[in-house]
């Protein structure tokens, strides 16, 4: 559980910060109004990056969750053998 928490808590905080920064920057600063490239503003770039972050985060979580499931299965098997069930 400690390893799982050590992964989930920082990643969750990163995602929350990443998503709440967009409306804050859009409402209270001029940073996102500048042109990035090809007449596309930084607001569009940041918004599209959010889709990429969701997909990458989902893939990473799926791979990590498989490892955590494997670890928990090993722990359960160990204690079932010790308890004789």
Helices and strands as residue ranges (DSSP letters): H 2-28, G 31-33, E 35-37, E 40-41, H 42-83
